[in-house]
Amino acid sequence: MHLCITTVGANKISLGIIVEPLIKRLGWRGATICGSVLSAFGLCISALSNSVYVLYFTYGILSGNYIHLAQNV
C-alpha cells in the first residue's frame, strides 16, 4: 500500500515539468481542461483495446497521467 501511494505522489511531482509550461501558455483553466479532455480520450481508447498491454498503456499511462495533469493544476 505504501509503495502505491509513493508511486502516485512521485508521478504527480514529476508531471510538474509538463504542467508548468502548460499553465504559462494556457492558464490554469486551460491546463485543467486540456488534462481532462486528454484523460477522457485515453479512457475512450482503452475501451477499444484488444490486449492487456494496450489496456495498460491507454488506461494506466495515458489516462492516469492526464488525470494527474488535471489535478495538479
Beta strands, then each sheet from edge to edge (+ up, - down):
end
